Amino acid sequence: MGGVLPYHRTRGELVLSLRYITPTRDRSQGVVSDLESRTPEGVQIETEVHRHEFDGNVYAVYAAQSHPEELPDGWEQSLTRDDIVLADSVLNTFRGVQAEWAERGEPLNYYKKPEPRRISEAFDQVEWRRDVPSVGGELMSSLILTHALPNANHRTAIAYLRTYLQSVTEAPEAEFEYAGNYEGDWHEWARNHVYESKRLLTLRRKADLLHYAKKAGVETIQRRSGIEIELSAYDFENGDIRAVAEEGHRDRCIQFVIELLERSGHTELKERRDDGKEAFVARLR
């Protein structure tokens, strides 16, 4: 397909992502050598180089790492007790996702080193004591954008949203509709929200790479599941693409919460005021 550059390549169960674009084969090999030399001991890396023709030859470098399935030693140090409670609650949600995949015989790959201390940053970025959809949506967005987990950040954030919503209801047994399952299959109503979230996440994290791709003649970046980013729609040279994508991501997550509440029959929470981070921590204890 003319003008389309894949963002992902698969090798068995491993998913390699686009890391670099260059017009020369020698430079692409240099990038591969650099990636391999900077890979820490104990971490495995897989790479591929694919040639494409757009305005000229383009060599796309793809890579994926596999980190040990463990948390860094001493990650709790310097965190407050409240921050540890919050981080543990998110990590427990992630472990639930991980267990589901393991039961299917498809264990999650640790594509990056877990950064549990950064989970507290996600909670710090939330503006609490507003209406529940705004707080819940911002919490979901912040957990995704902080990207502290080695995999399944979307699935974990959406599952954790249900933990937050259940905590603010007056009935602890209240149920909320699932957006999908832990295995990554999204229900139709949630799919567009999730795909748009991933598109905006790519814009925010890879703006420089996408800018170069556009200048090289790439028209469309295509993620897995058919998610497409039309590069002509973005002015990478004027304006802050990252800030725009981040704001759009937050707004999209808030809309996700509103739809989830409506579908779950808990519309009363749309007007309820959140009672703050400290109160949420107290309910988790």
Disulfide bonds with the S-S distance in Angstrom:
none
